[in-house]
Amino acid sequence: MDKGRSDRGRIEFELKFTGAPADAAALPVSDFFAAAAPDGGAWERLSSRYYDTNDGALAARGLSLRLREEGAELVQAVKAKRADAASRLEFECSLGRESDFPKAIGDDKTDSLIAGYRDRLLPVAKTTVDRWAAVVRFKGAEIELAVDLGSVEALDGEGRSFTGPLAEVELELLSGEPAAVFDFARLLTANAPLRFSTETKLGSALALLPGADPIGKSARLPLDPEMTAGEVLAMQLSDCAERAAFLQRAVIELRRPEGVHQMRVVLRRLRAIERIYRRYLRSDEIAGLAARAKALANALGPARDWDVFLDETLPAALEADYAPERLRELKARAEMKRAEGWAHAVRVISSPDFARFLIDLLAAGVLQDWRKGAKKKLARPVSEFAPAVLDRVLAKAFRVGEDVKGSTDLAARHPLRIALKKLRYPVQLFRDLYPKSLRKPYMSALSELQDAFGAVNDAVVAQHLADEAAKGGGEGAMRAAGFISGYKAAEAREAAKKIDAAFQAFEKMTPFWRNQ
């Protein structure tokens, strides 16, 4: 579909989904697509090359540079990331010949950047897709519904290429309101076996390179002190959706333990965001998302607990003096439990409910319906909003600390561990408002305190898991479980010794947000 070519940038609003190639290939002839696009669609072949420097200079600046063959036309596209995961600034233009590439797009800053790298640009990825596209008219909007089937190829600059399949469904807003795209997306995932995705085709290709990290790191949000608290909330919600969507592959396809761990981190971060802002919102939209996040994190809990038990607790115990012979038998029984936990985790993350959760989460970041009836404090600069939030959460942690101070009962200290976790997330969310030199000592002390609490908690969990793995295994398995319990209890006692001193030192520190 030719939408016209110009040098002027436009905002591209698009939601994307991935699936098995056979499932995606069946969609253009499905009853759902026939009902959604009664005028039918058309097929075309698209071949694209993506350019960057060997060290990814354009990608590091949030840019992609593409040259695509669309029938007889040669089209250059430059796309730039925006604040939310559904929108990009796109500059498209037709080229008379390939030697015109890269052509200036009329944006001085972008043109200067690309020109500076012109001599270092090389193809880093290729895609070849057959695209079926149709126009859907839904709730007053026109949406391009496209199915892309083909392959992505990553090029490493040393003559090697790495190829994988591509099967995507894209919903691009042509006219109307973005809310209609989100509503249609919910219908789509209820009628087709698809995963919500925020990954670009270029990103999918580069993920095939040896050494590519399927976990990645959580993005550092570009916080500006002059942003309002509401703008920061929208950015944080969108970032949570993008991060959780990215981690799906690590959980579903690769079954990486760190994938489940980081997915639970994102879900906890969302719950922390809701706690920060709940007193300023009349809408229950974000509270509902946080409740769903809690249920999802709980569903992933067994997989995470068994991963820690088998990858950290048991290997250390096996090397300990006087480890019982039946410890390996306990390990085999625990592996069965881990497999059960992972089967459940993958089912949950693969489910239509999870896809709907991600759609709703990104919609909260983009549409911002929660602003209706919100308190005026959300319009305050985040530089004023953040210190008040951090002071409030810190005061609560200190009150809990006073209640448990001096207690020798490890279980009695659990509320302080939770209070410190609830402090850590706001600290992390707002840290980039403050210079690293100011925040680093404070955050290091908080991290050290949490590590000590974490060791105590890990010991309690390990003892429970050892007993669970030993059930039905006879006297030898129970003896092995008892060894684990004793081994971890000793570790917990050593960790507990550090808590009082670490907490007292932490109490005396001046919070970095007061040092401005």
N, C-alpha and C positions, 0 to 999 in steps of 0.2 A: 504494500500500500504506500503510494507516494504522497507524503504529507507536505511536500515542498521543501526546497533547500534554501537556506540563507546564511549569512554570516552572523546574524543576530542570535544570541543565546536564548534558550527557552528552558523552563523548568520541566523536567521529565518526572512525572509521578507514576510509579510502577510498583506493583507487588509481584513477587516471583515465587514459584513452587517447583520442586523437583520430585522425580519419581522414577520407578523402574522403566526402562525404555519401552518394554512391551505394554505396560499400563498406559504410559503417555501416548503411545501410538494408537491405542484404541479410542482415545477421547474424541477425535474429530468426527467419528461415526457413532458416538454414543447418543443415547436418548437425551441426556442432560444437555449436551452441546447443541443438539438439534432444536431443543426447546429454547435455549438461551440465545442462539443465533439462527433464527428461522430462515434468513436470507442465505445461509451457507457461507463457506469460506473458500479461500484459494491457496494453493501451494506455490512456493518459490524456493529457489536455492540461494543461500547466502554464504559467501566465503569471506572471512575476515582475517586480518593480521593486526596484532597489537604490538606497539613499539614502546620501548623504554631504553634506558641505559642498562648496562650490565649490573649495576648496583641498585637499580630500581629508583632512580632519582625522581621520576615523575610520580610513581606510586607513593613515595614517601611524602609527597606534597598533595596527595589526594586527587591526582589527575590520571586519566587514561587517554591514550592516543590510538585511534583505530582507523584502519583503511579497509573498506568493505566493497566487494563487488556485489551490486544489486542489479541483476540482469545485465543490461548494457551500460549501466551507470557505475561510476567510481565515486564513492562517497567517503569523505573524511569526517570523523567525529572526535571531538574532544569533550570529555565529561569530567566534571568536578564534583566531589562529595559535598553534601550539605549537612545541616545539623541533624536531620532525621534520616533513618535508613531507607525511606521510601522515595526520597527525592534526590535528583542530581541536576546540576546545571549543565546543559548540553549545547554545544556549538556544532552544527552540521553544515557542510558545504560540499558541493559537487566539484570534482576535479576534471579538467579537460584531458589530462594525461598524468601518469603516475609520477613523472619527474617533477610535477608541481607540489608533491608531498614533501614535507608538511607545509600546508598553506596557512598564512596568517588568518586568524579568525575575527579580528577586530577588537579583541580584548587586550589592551596594552600589556597588562601584567602577565597574562598567560602566554601571549605571543613572545614576549621577551624571555620568559622562562624556557619555552620550547626552543627558541632560536639559540639560546645559550648551550643547549645540549645537542643541537642538530648533528654535529659531527660524530656524536657518540651513540646516536639512536640506532637500534637494531631490532629486528623482530624477536619478541620474547614469547609469543603464543600465536596459535592459529586456531580458527574454528571453521568447521564446515557443517552447515545445518540445512535441513529441509524444514521450512517454516510453513505451517498452516495458520492462516489468520482470518479472523472475522470480526465484525463490529457487533457488540452487544449494546442494546439500549435498555438501561436499567435504572430505575428511580431517578429519571430526569438526566442521566448522564450517558455519554457515549464512551464505551470502553473497548479498546482493541484486545481481543482474546487471541493469544498466539500460542501455538505448540511448536517447540523447537526440538528436532530430533537429529542427532548427528554425532560429531566427535569434537573433542578439544585436544590440542597438542601444545605441550610446553617445550620451548627451545632453551637450552642451557648456555648458549654462546660458545660451546665447544664442539658443535656439530652433532650433538646428541638431541634426540627428541623423545618425548614421553607422552603417550596417547591414552585417552580414556573416553568412555561414552558420555554423551550429553543428552539429557531428556528433561526439558523444562516447559513450564506453562507460565506465561506472563500476562498480566493484566495492566494495560497502560491507559491512563485517563486521557481521553481526547478532548472531552468537554464535560462540564458539570462539576460536581463537588467530590472531593476525595472520599467522603463518607460512603458514597455509593460503591466505590471500589472495595472498601473494606466489607461492606455488606455482601457484595457478590463473592468476595473471597471466602466468606463463611459458608455460602451455599456451595461453592466449588469443593471445599475440603470435606463437606458432608456427603458429596456425591462422587468423589474421585480419590483414589489412594495416593495422595500427594503430601509432601512435607513443605512447610513454609520455609522459604530461604531468603537470605539477604546477600548471598554471594553473587558476585558478577561472573560473567563467563571467563574473564581474564583471571579472576581469583580461583575459579575451578581448575583452570589449566595450570596455574602456578603451583597448586596443591599437589600436582603429580610429580614435581621435581624431587629428586632424592634429597633428603634432609629437610623437606618442608614440614613445618610444625603444625599438626592437626589440632593442637590445643591453642596455640598462640597466647597472647597476653591481652588482658582487659585493656581497652583503650583508655588513655588519659584524656579526660574531657577538657576541651579548651575553655575553661572557666574564665570569664571576665568579671572583675569586681563590680562593674557597672550593670551586669545582667541582673534582671529581677529574679527573685526566688522562684517565681512561677516559670520563667524561661529555663532556669536550671532544672526544675522538676521535669519539664517536658523533655529536655535533653537526656536526663538520667533514665527516664522510662524508655525512650527510644534506644538508648545504648544497651539497656538490659535485654530488650527484645533482639537486638542485633547479635549480642554476645551469645545468648541462649540458642538462637538459630544456628550460629556458626558451630557450636559444640555438638549439634545433633550427629554429625558424621562421626565424630570421635567416639560417641556412645553407641550408635546403631551399627555402623559399618566396621569400625576398628576395635570396638570394645576396649578402649583405653581406660584404665583405672583413673587416670588424671582427668579424663573427660567427665566421668560421673562426679568426681570431686569438684571440678570447676563449675559444672552445671548446678550443683547444690550451692556453691558460693554465690552464683548469680541470683538464685532464688532467695537466698538469705539477704542479699543486697536489696532486692526489691522489697522485701518485708521491712528492712531498715528504712528505706525511703518512705514507705507508708507511715511508719511510726513517726518520722520527722515531721511529716506534713499533715497528719490526720486532724490536728486541732485547728487547722486553717481551712479545711474543706467541708462543705456541706454535702457534696456528692459522695456516694459510697462506692464509686467506680474503682478507685485504687484500693480501697479496703477489700473489695471482692477479689481483685487480682492477687492481693497479698495472701488471702485465705487459700486461693487455688495454688499459689506458690508453696505455701506450707504443706499442703497435701502432696504436691509433686515431690518436694524434698523428702518427705517421709517415705514415699514410695521408692526413692532411690537410696534410702538409708541402709537397708540390708546389703546391697551390693557394695557400698562404700565401706561399711564396717568389716565385711569379710575380706575385702581387698587389703585393708590395713592389717587385719589379723594375720593373713597369709603372707603378705609381702614384707611386713615389718616385725610383727610380734614373734611369729614362729621361727623365722630364720635366726633371730637373735637367741631365742630359747634353745634351738637345736645346737648352738655352739657353746651353750653354757655347761659348766661342770655338772656332772651327775644328771644330765638330761635322760629321762627314762626312754627305754627302747620303743615303747608304744607311742611315742610322740609323733612318729611318722604315720602311724595308723590314724591318729587324731587329725593329722594334716589332710589325709585322704578324705576323711569324713567332712572336714571343713570345706574342702574343694567342692564337694557335692552341694553344700549349702551355698557357696559362692555362686555356683552355676545357676541355682534356683533364683538367687537374688538378682543376678544379671539378666536372666530370662525375663523377670518381671520388669526390671528397669528398661530394657529395650522395648518391651510391649508398651510401656507407659509413654516413652519418648516417641515411639512410632505411631501413636494413636491419633485419631482425628481430634480428640479432646486437647492434646498438646498443641496441635496445629492451630486450633481455635484459640487456645490460650495465647500463643505468640501473636496471632492476628489482633486479638483484643488488647494485648499489651502495647503493640506498636500503634494501634489506633489511639490509645490513651495518650501516647507521646505526640502524635501528629494532630489529632482533632481537638484534644484538650477540652473535652466536654466537662471535665471536673472543675473548670474555672467558673461554671455557673454557680453563683451564690458564695464563692470563695471569699475569705476575709481579705481585707485590703493589705494585710502584711505581706501577701504574696507579690505585691507590686513593689515592695521595698528592694533596694539593691542587695544582692546576695552577700556583699561585704558587711552589711549590717545584720542580715538575717542569720548568717552562719554562726557568729559568736554567741548569739542568744541561744541557739539550738544546742551548741556544744556545751555551754555552761549548764544548761538544764540537764543534759544527759550525764555530765560529769558529776553534778551534785547528787543525782540519784545513785550513781555507782558508789560515791563516798558514803551515802546513808546506809547502803547495803553493807559496805565494808565495816562500818561501825557496829552493825548488828552481829557480824560473825567474827569480829576481831578476837583473837586469842583462842578460838575454838580448835580443839584437836580432832573433831569429827570431820572427816573429809567430806561426807555427804552434806554437812551443814554449810560448807563453803560453796556449794554448787550455785546458790543464788548470786554470789559475787562473780563467779565465772560468767554467768549469763549477763549480768549487768555490764561487765567489761566488754563482752562481745557486742552488746548494744551500743557501747561507746565507740568501739573500734570502727564500725561501719560509717557513722557520721564523720568521724575524723578522716577516714579515707576518702569519703565523698567530697569533702570540702578542702582537702589538704593543698590542692594546687592554687588556692587563693593566697597561700603564704609561701615565703621563700624556703627553700629546702634547708638552708642553714639554721633556720628557726625551728622548723618542725621535726627535723631528724632525731635529735636527742630524746624528745618527748615520745615520738612514735617508736623509737627503739626500746625505751623503757616499758611502754605499753605492750610491745610485742614480746619482750622477755617475760613479763608477768603472765601474759596469756599462754606462752609456751609452758610455763610451770603448771598452770591450771590444766592445760591440754594433756600433759603427761599423766596427771592424776585421773582425768576423765578417761583417757585411753586405757588406763589400767583397769578401771571399773568395767568398761565395755569388753575388754579382752577376757576378763574373768567370766563374764556372762556368756560370751561366745564359746569359750572353751567348754563350759558346762553344757551348752546347747549341742556342740559337736559330739560330745561324749555320750549323749543320751542313746541308750540301746547298744552301746559298744562294749559293755561288760566292765569288769573290774579294772582291766588294764587301761582302758580308755579313760575311766574316771580318775585313775592315778595320774595319767598324763595331764588331764585337765587340772588336777590339784597342783601339779608342778607349775603349770602356767599361772595359776592364780597366785601361788606363793612368789613366783618370779616377778610378776607384775606388781604385786603388793609391795615388794621391796623397792621397786622403782618409784611407785607412788609415794612412799614415805620419804624417799630422797628428794623428790620434786616438791613435796609439801613443805619441806624444811626451808625452801627458798621463797615461799610465797609471802610470809609475813614481812620479811626484810624488803623484798621487792615492792610490796604494796606500800610500805611506809615510805620508801624512797620515792615512789611515784606520787604519793600524796603531797610531798614537799616540793615537787617540781611546779614551776609556773607554766601553765598551758600556753602553747605557742601562739594561740589566737589572741592572747592578752599581751603579747610582747610587741605588738605592732607600734 
